[in-house]
Amino acid sequence: MFLIVKLLLLLAALKLHDAVEKPVPPALLYSVPIILISLLAGSASFLGLLFIALITLFLSLLYFWLLSNFPTGTKYYSIMTIGGLLLIIL
């Protein structure tokens, strides 16, 4: 169930990235709901959740920054596919 939510959030963030072409808004659109869901689930301590939140935000910023720097071609689709799978799995 959580993987489906992450996939939907990633697709929405990718759509936003196509419109804005800046890495910060889509990274926040992806990261903030995941952090809130993790907080509401109460599956980790506050310190652990803070650590997970920082990692999620950093990885999503890196992902969308790379997509912004390679806007076309095979590098773009490779980053989109491999990075997207990593974001969903992690």
Residue pairs with C-beta under 8 A, 6 or more apart in sequence:
2 37
3 88
3 89
5 33
5 34
5 37
6 34
6 87
6 88
7 88
9 29
9 30
9 33
9 34
10 30
10 84
10 87
10 88
12 29
12 30
13 26
13 27
13 29
13 30
13 60
13 64
14 26
14 80
14 84
16 25
16 26
16 29
17 23
17 25
17 26
17 64
17 67
17 68
20 26
21 68
21 71
22 68
23 61
23 64
23 65
23 67
23 68
24 61
24 64
26 60
26 64
27 57
27 60
27 61
27 63
27 64
28 57
30 60
30 87
31 53
31 56
31 57
31 60
34 56
35 49
35 52
35 53
35 56
35 57
38 44
38 49
38 52
38 53
39 49
44 52
55 90
56 90
59 86
59 87
59 90
60 87
63 79
63 83
63 84
63 87
66 79
66 83
67 76
67 79
67 80
67 83
70 76
70 79
